[in-house]
């Protein structure tokens, strides 16, 4: 007599008998063609239901419903018409009033304009733009700001403006400077041996994309068909771009209460397809540093489990030339984030932010040349000769490389230490001041220069506070509006030196102003847009974002200038 628990084989046999009896009873007396047809229909229905379930799980119900609506002729026309109207509004609002005061050049002039006349216009335009950031009231954007430094950079650039590292035999000193920029950056990130290496790129996004391309190709070599990236929801959107460009899957991990990657959920997400895990140092929105050392332990254990190496990439694009110097200051305690953690296999760090070089430069570092080579592109059979490039671009501006080298050499350790200390002092004043304002909260305990701020008062809209810090509230700050969760932030740079108390005073005034003018800010366009993103499917927000990009390349129409002038905008 069998008693519970029954042997597994007995349970399986019993289950199979039950299934057989059900099928035989269900199809009893039916023709073979009927059985085949019903089986095909049931299989198709199950497959279709599975696809729908997968789409809803990946896209969300609202996004899935919108995708169906876009395929319905009547609804498609309505959606497209409404999106076109909203897109036109975006286009009308993007052009600055200063630009509208100058003629539009839609075609080449029949005769060249004199250098003197061109320089007059260019000098005026540069001065208008300088007044926008010169007061030091923009978040991030300009990281040093002193004219003497940028005049020096311009001098260097002019000397090498024709150079191109694609031709190292013609421009050997550009090649020398590029390799030294990489070496100096590896040094401040504590690369332990000469095996560590790197490249320069056009910016943080290219550095991130090329790093992910290297891990993708490494995964392909191991037989992984769709390599996976694991990253926190707070990781930079460039990782989404890399996954989109290179056919990878990005597995988003929620953040913990301190806005850092949830280690337990990251560990659970690791699979046979995982090729790299991402940590931010710091994250863009809240400025917090992910626990790199703890993640390294998880990576080591996962490697033992799966039997192959998993990459650990640290995104230092924002903090790249700040964190390494703050690390040396005894008054600030930073967690480890660089190559002093042996499991870290790559780091991206922008020289054009806190490195103070001109825009369009970044450094991507690897723990081995073998991994770096996965990033390269070669076309050995091209009719134009053997073609090989280290990154996305073919020709690259040697002038930017020379200017970056000159900036790093000019700043030196002492210059970077002094600038970093001034920035941290400003950030500390803002963090401590904001934390004392009723209704506001500093998010996550940021370790570096980014201070994320949210509202703890249901009656206080944080986006309205951001708007009130600008012209709406009689101030001149340009702060970043962020979402999920709703917040604003300021990214402190060298141009904010000495402005900490002013920021605290004016954000306190802005809070009071918003609470006294709730109805006014409920109608504010920026406040309304960010409120709408909570309920509108992301693809519709994405379409409006594309309209914004379209507007950047569209010449203003003549009547637009007249309308703006009449409205006094």
Secondary structure as the mmCIF struct_conf table of DSSP 4:
data_model
#
loop_
_struct_conf.conf_type_id
_struct_conf.id
_struct_conf.beg_label_comp_id
_struct_conf.beg_label_asym_id
_struct_conf.beg_label_seq_id
_struct_conf.end_label_comp_id
_struct_conf.end_label_asym_id
_struct_conf.end_label_seq_id
BEND BEND1 UNK A 4 UNK A 5
HELX_LH_PP_P HELX_LH_PP_P1 UNK A 6 UNK A 7
HELX_RH_AL_P HELX_RH_AL_P1 UNK A 8 UNK A 26
TURN_TY1_P TURN_TY1_P1 UNK A 27 UNK A 29
HELX_RH_AL_P HELX_RH_AL_P2 UNK A 32 UNK A 59
HELX_RH_AL_P HELX_RH_AL_P3 UNK A 61 UNK A 69
TURN_TY1_P TURN_TY1_P2 UNK A 70 UNK A 71
BEND BEND2 UNK A 72 UNK A 72
HELX_RH_AL_P HELX_RH_AL_P4 UNK A 73 UNK A 94
BEND BEND3 UNK A 95 UNK A 95
HELX_RH_AL_P HELX_RH_AL_P5 UNK A 97 UNK A 100
TURN_TY1_P TURN_TY1_P3 UNK A 101 UNK A 101
BEND BEND4 UNK A 102 UNK A 102
BEND BEND5 UNK A 107 UNK A 107
BEND BEND6 UNK A 110 UNK A 111
HELX_LH_PP_P HELX_LH_PP_P2 UNK A 112 UNK A 114
HELX_RH_AL_P HELX_RH_AL_P6 UNK A 115 UNK A 134
TURN_TY1_P TURN_TY1_P4 UNK A 135 UNK A 135
BEND BEND7 UNK A 136 UNK A 136
STRN STRN1 UNK A 138 UNK A 138
BEND BEND8 UNK A 139 UNK A 141
BEND BEND9 UNK A 143 UNK A 143
HELX_RH_AL_P HELX_RH_AL_P7 UNK A 147 UNK A 159
TURN_TY1_P TURN_TY1_P5 UNK A 160 UNK A 162
STRN STRN2 UNK A 164 UNK A 164
TURN_TY1_P TURN_TY1_P6 UNK A 165 UNK A 166
TURN_TY1_P TURN_TY1_P7 UNK A 168 UNK A 170
HELX_RH_AL_P HELX_RH_AL_P8 UNK A 172 UNK A 188
TURN_TY1_P TURN_TY1_P8 UNK A 189 UNK A 190
BEND BEND10 UNK A 193 UNK A 193
TURN_TY1_P TURN_TY1_P9 UNK A 194 UNK A 195
STRN STRN3 UNK A 197 UNK A 201
BEND BEND11 UNK A 202 UNK A 203
HELX_RH_AL_P HELX_RH_AL_P9 UNK A 204 UNK A 221
TURN_TY1_P TURN_TY1_P10 UNK A 222 UNK A 223
BEND BEND12 UNK A 225 UNK A 226
STRN STRN4 UNK A 228 UNK A 232
TURN_TY1_P TURN_TY1_P11 UNK A 233 UNK A 234
BEND BEND13 UNK A 235 UNK A 235
TURN_TY1_P TURN_TY1_P12 UNK A 237 UNK A 237
HELX_RH_AL_P HELX_RH_AL_P10 UNK A 238 UNK A 246
TURN_TY1_P TURN_TY1_P13 UNK A 247 UNK A 247
STRN STRN5 UNK A 249 UNK A 253
STRN STRN6 UNK A 255 UNK A 255
TURN_TY1_P TURN_TY1_P14 UNK A 257 UNK A 258
BEND BEND14 UNK A 259 UNK A 260
STRN STRN7 UNK A 261 UNK A 261
HELX_RH_AL_P HELX_RH_AL_P11 UNK A 263 UNK A 269
TURN_TY1_P TURN_TY1_P15 UNK A 272 UNK A 273
STRN STRN8 UNK A 274 UNK A 280
BEND BEND15 UNK A 281 UNK A 282
TURN_TY1_P TURN_TY1_P16 UNK A 284 UNK A 286
HELX_LH_PP_P HELX_LH_PP_P3 UNK A 288 UNK A 290
HELX_RH_AL_P HELX_RH_AL_P12 UNK A 292 UNK A 306
BEND BEND16 UNK A 307 UNK A 308
STRN STRN9 UNK A 311 UNK A 316
TURN_TY1_P TURN_TY1_P17 UNK A 317 UNK A 322
HELX_RH_AL_P HELX_RH_AL_P13 UNK A 323 UNK A 326
TURN_TY1_P TURN_TY1_P18 UNK A 327 UNK A 328
TURN_TY1_P TURN_TY1_P19 UNK A 330 UNK A 331
BEND BEND17 UNK A 332 UNK A 332
HELX_LH_PP_P HELX_LH_PP_P4 UNK A 334 UNK A 336
BEND BEND18 UNK A 338 UNK A 338
TURN_TY1_P TURN_TY1_P20 UNK A 339 UNK A 340
BEND BEND19 UNK A 341 UNK A 341
TURN_TY1_P TURN_TY1_P21 UNK A 342 UNK A 343
STRN STRN10 UNK A 346 UNK A 349
TURN_TY1_P TURN_TY1_P22 UNK A 351 UNK A 352
BEND BEND20 UNK A 353 UNK A 353
TURN_TY1_P TURN_TY1_P23 UNK A 354 UNK A 355
HELX_LH_PP_P HELX_LH_PP_P5 UNK A 357 UNK A 358
BEND BEND21 UNK A 359 UNK A 360
STRN STRN11 UNK A 362 UNK A 366
BEND BEND22 UNK A 367 UNK A 367
HELX_RH_AL_P HELX_RH_AL_P14 UNK A 369 UNK A 373
TURN_TY1_P TURN_TY1_P24 UNK A 374 UNK A 375
STRN STRN12 UNK A 377 UNK A 379
TURN_TY1_P TURN_TY1_P25 UNK A 380 UNK A 381
TURN_TY1_P TURN_TY1_P26 UNK A 383 UNK A 384
STRN STRN13 UNK A 387 UNK A 389
BEND BEND23 UNK A 390 UNK A 392
BEND BEND24 UNK A 394 UNK A 395
STRN STRN14 UNK A 397 UNK A 397
HELX_RH_AL_P HELX_RH_AL_P15 UNK A 398 UNK A 434
TURN_TY1_P TURN_TY1_P27 UNK A 435 UNK A 436
BEND BEND25 UNK A 437 UNK A 437
TURN_TY1_P TURN_TY1_P28 UNK A 438 UNK A 439
STRN STRN15 UNK A 440 UNK A 442
BEND BEND26 UNK A 444 UNK A 444
BEND BEND27 UNK A 448 UNK A 449
STRN STRN16 UNK A 450 UNK A 455
TURN_TY1_P TURN_TY1_P29 UNK A 458 UNK A 459
HELX_RH_AL_P HELX_RH_AL_P16 UNK A 462 UNK A 468
TURN_TY1_P TURN_TY1_P30 UNK A 469 UNK A 470
HELX_RH_3T_P HELX_RH_3T_P1 UNK A 471 UNK A 473
TURN_TY1_P TURN_TY1_P31 UNK A 474 UNK A 474
STRN STRN17 UNK A 478 UNK A 478
HELX_LH_PP_P HELX_LH_PP_P6 UNK A 479 UNK A 479
STRN STRN18 UNK A 480 UNK A 482
TURN_TY1_P TURN_TY1_P32 UNK A 483 UNK A 486
STRN STRN19 UNK A 487 UNK A 491
HELX_RH_3T_P HELX_RH_3T_P2 UNK A 494 UNK A 496
TURN_TY1_P TURN_TY1_P33 UNK A 497 UNK A 498
HELX_RH_AL_P HELX_RH_AL_P17 UNK A 500 UNK A 516
HELX_RH_AL_P HELX_RH_AL_P18 UNK A 518 UNK A 522
TURN_TY1_P TURN_TY1_P34 UNK A 523 UNK A 523
HELX_RH_AL_P HELX_RH_AL_P19 UNK A 525 UNK A 532
TURN_TY1_P TURN_TY1_P35 UNK A 533 UNK A 535
BEND BEND28 UNK A 536 UNK A 536
HELX_RH_AL_P HELX_RH_AL_P20 UNK A 538 UNK A 552
TURN_TY1_P TURN_TY1_P36 UNK A 553 UNK A 553
BEND BEND29 UNK A 554 UNK A 554
HELX_LH_PP_P HELX_LH_PP_P7 UNK A 555 UNK A 557
HELX_RH_AL_P HELX_RH_AL_P21 UNK A 558 UNK A 567
TURN_TY1_P TURN_TY1_P37 UNK A 568 UNK A 568
#
